[in-house]
Each structure stands twice: as C-alpha cells, then as structure tokens.
Amino acid sequence: MFTRVKESRNGEYLQVVENYREDGKVKQRLVKYVGHYESIDHALDQMRRELPLARRRAAAAERSPWQAQRGRALREEANHLAAKLEGLRRFADEHPDVVERDRARAERRASQQLEARKKRREA
C-alpha cells in the first residue's frame, strides 16, 4: 500500500491505494480516500480541529427553529467527519509503515513545490 496525490478539476486529493494482480495484469485498488489534505498526518490534525467546530455549528443551527433542517444537515456532516476521522485513525494505527512513507512523500513534494516556485520567480 502507498499514498498518492490525484489531481482533478477541484484540486488535488490524497488517496491510499494498493497494487494487485488480476489475470496477469497489475491493477490498483482504492483502499481509503483521505481528501484534500497534504498527508495523512495533516488530515488527522485538520480533522481533529474541524470536528468540534462542525459540532458547534450544528448545535447552534439546531437550537434555532428556523434552521432546524440546516441543523440536521450540519449534524450529519459532523457525524460523517467523526466517522472519517476514526477510520483514518484506525488505519494509521494498523499501518504505521504507510503513514511513515507518506510523511516522506509529503516532505519530498513540499520540497519540489518550493523549488518550482523559486524557479518561476527567477524566470
């Protein structure tokens, strides 16, 4: 297993994938969608910070009779974030080798992006 950064029209997002063979061909399977984060560590840190805010927003909206429907939607989003955070924590605990390789990948990527910015400024 390893992490990769995929690019789309909506930006870049992090995935955990694994290679496998099927009928003699090498294929890849998505193991976990991490999201628009730089690394697994970054995702864990950001989700941990975002969760209390999401829960407070949901609670505030639920208290208002005019925003009850919005409050339910925000509560559902907060619960989804909590489940995603817990799943990512479990994954990190079960696969510390993948997390360590992801840290190295994120550091290399940050260094490459910094070098590219310097070159663009010099040009």
Secondary structure, 3 states (H helix, E strand, C coil): CEEEEEEECCEEEEEEEEEEEECCEEEEEEEEEEECCCCHHHHHHHHHHHHHHHHHHHHHHHHCHHHHHHHHHHHHHHHHHHHHHHHHHHHHHHCHHHHHHHHHHHHHHHHHHHHHHHHHHHC
